[in-house]
Amino acid sequence: MKYSKFIVALVILLNTLFTAAVLYVFLRVGTEPTTLIGAWFAFTTGELWMLATIKKHEIRFGENEKNGGDNKDGI
């Protein structure tokens, strides 16, 4: 998984930029886009969670290959 570190860094950068933009909008308008904030952070958290799940499966599969290929987990 050669792009995982890049994706994590990109998500952190995008979350920081999003937070700054929301704070600016709040400063100008006086209300916060609650639904948009919830949807954005749910999306980025889900992406990172799936990336971690993929990485765990790759590690488990790699260890399984070293142990003779008997896959007991059904992965």
Secondary structure, DSSP 4 states (H G I P E B T S, - for coil): -TTHHHHHHHHHHHHHHHHHHHHHHHHHHS---HHHHHHHHHHHHHHHHHHHHHHHHHHHHHHHHHTTS--SS--
